[in-house]
Amino acid sequence: MALTGIQIYKLLPQTNCKECGFPTCLAFAMKLAAKQVELSDCPYVSDESKSELAESAAPPIRLVTLKANGSEAKAGNEVVLFRHEKTFYHMPGIFLRVFDSESAEEIKAKVSEADAYQVNYVGMDLAIDGFAVASVSGDAAAFSNAVSAVREASQRPLVLMSRDPEFMKAGLSVLDGESPLLYGADSDNWEAMADLAKENKAALGVIEDSLEALADLTQKIADQGVEDLVIDPGGRTFSPALTFGTQIRRLSLKKNFRPLGYPIISFPGDAGEAGLESMLAAQAITKYAGFIVIDNFTPASVYPLLVLRQNIYTDPQKPIQVQPGLYEINGPKPEDPLLVTTNFSITYFSVANEVEGAGLPAWLLVTDAEGMSVLTAWAAGKFDAERIAKAVKEFNVADKTTSKRVVLPGHVAVLSGELEEELPGWEIRVGPREAVDLPAFIKQAL
């Protein structure tokens, strides 16, 4: 049974040293009870207390990290069922699967295209996380060659897929010093697979067709000393996948059921049809996969999955922000107009993209509004004439523009008079309410 915050506090040194990052040991204990910190953050906890605190210190869903040459993919450590309760922490890794029945050239071409794909979304670079290599040829050498072909084209983390321990050894022989996911261990091969995982410090994928059998098998493997497990409860269609994912998350968080407290791996690629695969992958992102293996890669199919994942795994209590400052759009000259907005990333990119797409040069002054949109920031007192004037001075706008003309967002036209007082000698103009109307406004009114 997990300990309460007070029970944990009694086992801590109670020195209030603050070295854990919290002002008191009680505050740290409460965070530890909520699974929001690690016990290792306390430098003075005794060995006796560590053993008693082990259950409360362990996250309900184990954090599993796949490592390659300088890159990694993490899943687990989640503490809530729903994003709005707090936040989700580790985005599910999206892996593209290749097969050892394909030629080395085909594998390299497929992997190279996916590895190079990167898209910028509201200031964040989005990309897939790794590749899965599946053994279907029945030839260990072919499996090893396929792993080699992937590694020549990409340095992202790997999932090795074979039920045969000898095939898995062949694949691992190519990956010196890496920590892939070995998929998978079942009731027939789990001992040999567990030995391979321990020997190579790799995570192990566990496969069963019922939650009861899955829990029994993970317990056996954990007793053998393999802690980094990823579980596959089956369920390749919508209803079973949703049911299993939800049951596992609830058992892990609400019941603290350790045998199922591991990230889930999902295989939308098994759907066999690209459109269905995308829908299953979207469900897996939201409910509650840790690693997602797809078979089809196109920018049109992957982009919405990456954006969905980013939106779901963004902390709802922390708006996405851009750095405040003076930005140049289309190489503006000193006489070009100065637009003002907040540092909410979607607002910034809406304005910047509309002006840039129209080919119009302009200066864009982004003020610090704590990541809020224009109207929200204005209502909260975070976007006012004083802050705008302060930003004009802080970023030396007068040294870069000669027009001395400021364009306010139309939604905060009420600020125009106050801003005239804050910036004497400047002309204050009120722009349109929507970013899409900016190009026409600039052409006609400025």
C-alpha positions as CSV (number, residue, x, y, z in Angstrom):
1,M,0.0,0.0,0.0
2,A,1.4,3.4,-0.9
3,L,2.3,5.7,2.0
4,T,0.7,9.0,2.7
5,G,2.7,12.3,2.7
6,I,2.8,12.4,6.5
7,Q,4.0,8.7,6.7
8,I,6.8,9.5,4.2
9,Y,7.7,12.6,6.1
10,K,8.3,10.6,9.3
11,L,10.9,8.5,7.4
12,L,12.8,11.5,6.0
13,P,15.8,13.1,7.8
14,Q,13.6,16.2,8.6
15,T,16.6,18.6,8.3
16,N,14.8,21.0,5.9
17,C,18.1,21.4,4.1
18,K,16.4,22.5,0.8
19,E,18.9,20.6,-1.3
20,C,16.0,18.6,-2.8
21,G,14.6,21.9,-4.2
22,F,11.8,22.2,-1.7
23,P,11.7,24.5,1.4
24,T,10.9,21.7,3.8
25,C,11.0,18.0,4.1
26,L,7.2,18.0,4.5
27,A,6.8,19.7,1.1
28,F,9.1,17.1,-0.4
29,A,7.2,14.3,1.2
30,M,3.9,15.5,-0.2
31,K,5.5,15.7,-3.7
32,L,6.9,12.2,-3.3
33,A,3.5,10.8,-2.2
34,A,2.0,12.4,-5.4
35,K,4.7,10.7,-7.6
36,Q,6.0,14.1,-8.7
37,V,9.6,13.7,-7.5
38,E,12.1,10.9,-7.1
39,L,13.4,9.7,-3.7
40,S,16.9,10.1,-5.0
41,D,16.4,13.9,-4.9
42,C,16.9,13.7,-1.1
43,P,20.6,13.4,-0.4
44,Y,20.3,12.4,3.2
45,V,17.7,9.7,3.4
46,S,18.9,6.7,5.3
47,D,19.3,3.2,3.8
48,E,16.6,1.9,6.2
49,S,14.2,4.5,5.1
50,K,14.9,3.9,1.5
51,S,13.7,0.3,1.8
52,E,10.5,1.4,3.5
53,L,10.0,4.2,1.0
54,A,10.7,2.1,-2.1
55,E,7.0,1.6,-2.9
56,S,6.0,5.2,-2.6
57,A,9.2,6.4,-4.4
58,A,8.5,4.2,-7.4
59,P,6.4,5.8,-10.1
60,P,3.1,3.9,-10.8
61,I,4.2,3.5,-14.4
62,R,7.9,2.8,-14.8
63,L,9.9,5.2,-16.9
64,V,11.6,3.2,-19.8
65,T,14.2,4.8,-22.0
66,L,15.5,3.5,-25.3
67,K,18.9,4.9,-26.2
68,A,20.9,5.0,-29.4
69,N,23.9,7.0,-30.5
70,G,23.1,10.4,-28.9
71,S,19.3,10.1,-29.0
72,E,16.7,8.5,-26.8
73,A,13.0,7.9,-26.6
74,K,11.2,7.8,-23.2
75,A,7.8,6.5,-22.1
76,G,6.2,6.1,-18.7
77,N,6.2,8.0,-15.4
78,E,2.7,9.1,-15.9
79,V,0.7,10.0,-12.8
80,V,-2.8,10.9,-14.1
81,L,-5.6,9.4,-16.2
82,F,-6.6,12.6,-17.8
83,R,-4.4,15.4,-19.1
84,H,-6.4,18.2,-17.4
85,E,-5.8,16.6,-14.0
86,K,-2.2,17.7,-14.1
87,T,-0.3,16.9,-17.3
88,F,1.2,14.0,-19.3
89,Y,4.9,13.9,-19.1
90,H,6.5,11.6,-21.8
91,M,5.1,11.7,-25.3
92,P,4.7,8.3,-26.8
93,G,7.5,7.4,-29.2
94,I,6.4,7.0,-32.8
95,F,8.5,4.3,-34.6
96,L,8.4,3.3,-38.3
97,R,8.6,-0.4,-38.9
98,V,10.7,-2.1,-41.6
99,F,11.0,-5.8,-42.4
100,D,14.0,-8.0,-42.9
101,S,12.4,-9.3,-46.0
102,E,13.1,-6.0,-47.7
103,S,16.4,-5.3,-49.4
104,A,19.0,-3.2,-47.7
105,E,18.5,-0.5,-50.4
106,E,14.7,-0.4,-49.7
107,I,15.3,-0.2,-46.0
108,K,17.8,2.6,-46.3
109,A,15.6,4.6,-48.6
110,K,12.6,4.2,-46.3
111,V,14.5,5.0,-43.2
112,S,16.4,7.9,-44.7
113,E,13.2,9.7,-45.8
114,A,11.6,9.3,-42.4
115,D,14.7,10.2,-40.5
116,A,15.1,13.4,-42.4
117,Y,11.5,14.5,-41.9
118,Q,11.2,17.4,-39.5
119,V,8.4,20.0,-39.3
120,N,8.3,23.2,-37.3
121,Y,5.0,23.6,-35.4
122,V,4.6,26.8,-33.4
123,G,8.3,27.1,-32.8
124,M,8.9,23.4,-32.0
125,D,10.6,20.9,-34.3
126,L,8.6,17.7,-34.5
127,A,9.9,14.3,-35.8
128,I,9.4,10.6,-35.4
129,D,11.4,8.9,-32.7
130,G,12.9,5.7,-34.1
131,F,12.5,2.6,-36.1
132,A,11.4,-1.0,-35.5
133,V,13.0,-3.9,-37.3
134,A,10.8,-6.9,-37.7
135,S,12.0,-10.5,-38.4
136,V,9.8,-12.1,-40.9
137,S,12.3,-13.8,-43.3
138,G,13.2,-16.7,-41.0
139,D,16.8,-15.9,-41.5
140,A,19.0,-14.6,-38.6
141,A,21.5,-13.1,-41.0
142,A,18.8,-11.2,-42.9
143,F,17.6,-9.8,-39.6
144,S,21.1,-8.7,-38.7
145,N,21.6,-7.1,-42.1
146,A,18.3,-5.3,-41.8
147,V,19.4,-3.8,-38.4
148,S,22.7,-2.8,-40.0
149,A,20.8,-1.1,-42.9
150,V,18.7,0.9,-40.5
151,R,21.7,1.9,-38.4
152,E,23.5,3.2,-41.5
153,A,20.6,5.4,-42.4
154,S,19.6,6.7,-38.9
155,Q,21.0,7.0,-35.4
156,R,17.5,7.0,-33.7
157,P,16.5,4.4,-31.1
158,L,15.4,0.9,-32.3
159,V,12.8,-1.7,-31.5
160,L,14.0,-5.2,-32.4
161,M,11.1,-7.6,-33.2
162,S,11.6,-11.3,-33.0
163,R,10.3,-14.1,-30.8
164,D,13.5,-16.1,-31.5
165,P,16.3,-15.4,-29.0
166,E,19.0,-16.4,-31.6
167,F,17.6,-13.9,-34.1
168,M,17.6,-11.3,-31.4
169,K,21.2,-12.0,-30.6
170,A,22.0,-11.5,-34.3
171,G,20.3,-8.1,-34.3
172,L,21.9,-7.1,-31.0
173,S,25.4,-7.8,-32.4
174,V,25.1,-4.8,-34.6
175,L,24.1,-2.4,-31.8
176,D,27.2,-2.0,-29.6
177,G,26.5,0.1,-26.5
178,E,22.9,0.9,-27.3
179,S,19.7,0.2,-25.3
180,P,17.0,-0.9,-27.7
181,L,13.6,-2.5,-27.0
182,L,13.6,-6.3,-27.4
183,Y,10.2,-7.3,-28.6
184,G,9.3,-9.8,-27.4
185,A,9.0,-12.1,-24.6
186,D,6.1,-14.6,-24.2
187,S,5.3,-17.6,-22.1
188,D,7.6,-19.8,-24.2
189,N,10.7,-17.8,-24.5
190,W,10.7,-15.3,-21.6
191,E,13.7,-16.8,-19.7
192,A,16.0,-16.6,-22.7
193,M,14.7,-13.1,-23.6
194,A,15.1,-11.9,-20.0
195,D,18.7,-13.1,-20.1
196,L,19.4,-11.2,-23.3
197,A,17.8,-8.0,-21.9
198,K,19.9,-8.2,-18.7
199,E,23.1,-8.9,-20.6
200,N,22.6,-6.0,-23.0
201,K,20.9,-3.6,-20.6
202,A,18.0,-3.4,-22.9
203,A,14.2,-3.0,-22.3
204,L,12.1,-6.0,-22.9
205,G,8.7,-6.1,-24.6
206,V,6.3,-8.6,-23.0
207,I,3.4,-10.2,-25.0
208,E,0.3,-11.9,-23.8
209,D,-3.3,-12.0,-24.9
210,S,-5.0,-11.3,-21.5
211,L,-4.2,-8.9,-18.7
212,E,-4.0,-11.8,-16.1
213,A,-1.4,-13.7,-18.2
214,L,0.4,-10.5,-18.9
215,A,0.6,-9.6,-15.2
216,D,1.9,-13.1,-14.3
217,L,4.6,-13.0,-16.9
218,T,5.8,-9.5,-16.0
219,Q,6.1,-10.6,-12.4
220,K,8.2,-13.6,-13.4
221,I,10.5,-11.5,-15.5
222,A,10.8,-8.8,-12.9
223,D,11.8,-11.5,-10.4
224,Q,14.6,-12.4,-12.8
225,G,16.0,-8.9,-12.4
226,V,14.7,-7.2,-15.6
227,E,13.0,-4.0,-14.5
228,D,12.6,-2.1,-17.8
229,L,9.5,-3.7,-19.4
230,V,7.1,-2.6,-22.1
231,I,3.8,-4.5,-22.3
232,D,1.7,-5.6,-25.2
233,P,-1.8,-6.7,-24.1
234,G,-2.9,-7.4,-27.7
235,G,-6.0,-5.6,-29.0
236,R,-5.3,-4.5,-32.6
237,T,-8.7,-2.9,-33.2
238,F,-10.3,0.2,-31.7
239,S,-12.4,-1.3,-28.9
240,P,-10.0,-3.9,-27.5
241,A,-7.1,-1.4,-27.7
242,L,-9.0,1.3,-25.9
243,T,-10.3,-1.2,-23.2
244,F,-6.9,-2.7,-22.5
245,G,-5.1,0.7,-22.4
246,T,-7.7,2.2,-20.1
247,Q,-7.7,-0.8,-17.7
248,I,-3.9,-0.9,-17.5
249,R,-3.7,2.8,-16.8
250,R,-6.4,2.7,-14.1
251,L,-4.9,-0.4,-12.4
252,S,-1.5,1.2,-12.4
253,L,-2.6,4.6,-11.0
254,K,-5.7,3.8,-8.9
255,K,-4.7,0.4,-7.6
256,N,-0.9,0.8,-7.7
257,F,-0.9,-2.6,-9.4
258,R,2.9,-3.1,-10.1
259,P,2.7,-6.0,-12.5
260,L,1.0,-3.8,-15.1
261,G,2.8,-0.6,-14.2
262,Y,4.7,-0.4,-17.5
263,P,4.5,1.6,-20.8
264,I,2.3,0.0,-23.4
265,I,3.4,-0.7,-27.0
266,S,0.9,-0.4,-29.8
267,F,0.9,-1.6,-33.4
268,P,-1.5,0.5,-35.6
269,G,0.6,-0.8,-38.5
270,D,-1.0,-4.2,-38.1
271,A,-4.3,-2.7,-39.4
272,G,-3.0,-3.2,-42.9
273,E,-4.6,-0.1,-44.3
274,A,-3.0,3.4,-44.1
275,G,-6.1,5.3,-43.2
276,L,-7.1,2.9,-40.5
277,E,-3.6,2.9,-39.2
278,S,-3.6,6.7,-38.8
279,M,-6.9,6.5,-36.8
280,L,-5.6,3.7,-34.5
281,A,-2.3,5.6,-34.0
282,A,-4.3,8.7,-33.0
283,Q,-6.3,6.7,-30.5
284,A,-3.0,5.1,-29.2
285,I,-1.6,8.6,-28.6
286,T,-4.5,9.7,-26.5
287,K,-5.3,6.3,-24.7
288,Y,-2.5,5.4,-23.5
289,A,0.4,4.0,-25.5
290,G,4.0,4.6,-24.7
291,F,5.5,3.4,-28.0
292,I,3.6,3.3,-31.3
293,V,4.8,1.3,-34.3
294,I,3.5,2.3,-37.7
295,D,4.1,0.8,-41.1
296,N,3.3,3.7,-43.5
297,F,5.2,7.0,-43.6
298,T,4.2,10.0,-45.6
299,P,4.4,13.6,-44.4
300,A,0.6,13.9,-44.9
301,S,0.0,10.9,-42.5
302,V,2.7,11.6,-39.9
303,Y,2.2,15.3,-39.5
304,P,-1.2,15.2,-37.9
305,L,0.0,12.5,-35.5
306,L,3.0,14.6,-34.4
307,V,0.8,17.7,-33.9
308,L,-1.8,15.7,-32.0
309,R,0.9,14.2,-29.8
310,Q,2.4,17.6,-29.1
311,N,-1.0,19.1,-28.2
312,I,-1.9,16.2,-25.9
313,Y,1.4,16.2,-24.1
314,T,1.7,20.0,-23.6
315,D,1.2,21.0,-20.0
316,P,-2.3,22.6,-20.0
317,Q,-1.2,24.9,-17.2
318,K,1.8,26.3,-19.2
319,P,0.9,28.0,-22.4
320,I,3.3,27.5,-25.3
321,Q,5.5,30.6,-25.5
322,V,8.0,32.3,-27.8
323,Q,10.8,34.4,-26.7
324,P,9.9,38.1,-26.4
325,G,11.8,40.4,-28.7
326,L,11.8,42.3,-32.0
327,Y,11.4,39.9,-35.0
328,E,12.1,40.7,-38.6
329,I,9.6,39.5,-41.3
330,N,10.7,39.5,-44.9
331,G,13.8,41.7,-44.3
332,P,12.1,44.9,-43.2
333,K,13.6,48.4,-43.7
334,P,13.6,51.1,-41.0
335,E,10.5,52.7,-42.6
336,D,8.4,49.5,-42.6
337,P,5.5,49.1,-40.1
338,L,5.8,47.8,-36.5
339,L,3.2,45.2,-35.4
340,V,2.7,44.3,-31.8
341,T,1.4,41.0,-30.3
342,T,1.9,38.8,-27.2
343,N,4.3,35.8,-26.8
344,F,1.6,33.2,-27.0
345,S,3.1,31.0,-29.7
346,I,0.0,30.4,-31.7
347,T,-0.7,34.2,-31.8
348,Y,2.9,34.9,-32.9
349,F,2.9,32.3,-35.7
350,S,-0.6,33.4,-36.8
351,V,0.6,36.9,-37.3
352,A,4.1,36.1,-38.6
353,N,2.8,33.5,-41.1
354,E,0.1,35.8,-42.6
355,V,2.5,38.7,-43.1
356,E,5.3,36.5,-44.3
357,G,3.1,34.6,-46.7
358,A,1.9,37.8,-48.2
359,G,5.5,38.8,-48.9
360,L,5.2,42.0,-46.9
361,P,8.2,43.3,-44.8
362,A,7.4,44.3,-41.3
363,W,8.8,44.4,-37.7
364,L,7.0,42.3,-35.1
365,L,7.3,43.3,-31.5
366,V,6.5,40.3,-29.2
367,T,5.9,41.4,-25.6
368,D,6.1,39.2,-22.5
369,A,2.5,38.3,-21.6
370,E,3.3,35.0,-19.8
371,G,2.3,33.0,-22.9
372,M,-1.3,34.3,-23.0
373,S,-3.2,35.3,-26.1
374,V,-4.0,38.9,-26.8
375,L,-7.5,39.1,-25.2
376,T,-6.6,36.8,-22.3
377,A,-3.5,38.8,-21.5
378,W,-5.3,42.1,-21.7
379,A,-8.0,40.8,-19.4
380,A,-5.4,39.6,-16.9
381,G,-3.5,42.8,-17.0
382,K,-0.5,41.2,-18.7
383,F,-0.8,43.1,-22.0
384,D,-1.2,46.9,-21.5
385,A,0.2,50.2,-22.7
386,E,2.9,50.2,-20.0
387,R,4.2,46.7,-21.0
388,I,4.2,47.5,-24.7
389,A,6.1,50.8,-24.1
390,K,8.6,48.9,-21.9
391,A,9.2,46.4,-24.7
392,V,9.7,49.2,-27.2
393,K,12.5,50.6,-25.1
394,E,13.9,47.2,-23.9
395,F,14.4,46.0,-27.5
396,N,15.7,49.3,-28.8
397,V,12.9,49.5,-31.4
398,A,13.5,53.3,-32.0
399,D,17.0,52.5,-33.2
400,K,15.7,50.1,-35.9
401,T,12.6,51.8,-37.2
402,T,12.1,55.4,-38.4
403,S,8.4,55.3,-39.0
404,K,7.6,55.5,-35.3
405,R,4.2,53.8,-36.1
406,V,2.9,51.1,-33.9
407,V,0.0,48.8,-35.0
408,L,-2.0,47.4,-32.1
409,P,-4.2,44.3,-32.4
410,G,-7.8,45.3,-33.1
411,H,-9.1,43.5,-30.0
412,V,-7.2,45.9,-27.7
413,A,-8.1,49.2,-29.5
414,V,-8.9,50.6,-26.0
415,L,-5.1,50.7,-25.3
416,S,-4.4,53.3,-28.1
417,G,-4.9,56.4,-26.0
418,E,-2.9,55.0,-23.1
419,L,-0.1,54.0,-25.4
420,E,0.1,57.5,-26.9
421,E,0.8,58.8,-23.5
422,E,3.5,56.1,-22.9
423,L,5.1,56.7,-26.3
424,P,5.0,60.4,-27.0
425,G,6.0,61.1,-30.6
426,W,4.8,57.7,-31.8
427,E,1.8,57.2,-34.1
428,I,-0.6,54.5,-32.7
429,R,-2.7,52.7,-35.2
430,V,-5.3,50.0,-34.5
431,G,-5.1,47.0,-36.8
432,P,-7.6,44.3,-37.6
433,R,-9.0,41.9,-35.1
434,E,-7.8,38.8,-37.0
435,A,-4.4,38.0,-38.3
436,V,-5.8,36.9,-41.7
437,D,-6.8,40.5,-42.3
438,L,-3.3,41.9,-41.7
439,P,-1.9,41.8,-45.2
440,A,-4.9,43.8,-46.6
441,F,-4.6,46.3,-43.7
442,I,-0.9,46.8,-44.3
443,K,-1.3,47.3,-48.0
444,Q,-4.2,49.8,-47.7
445,A,-3.7,51.6,-44.5
446,L,0.1,51.8,-44.0
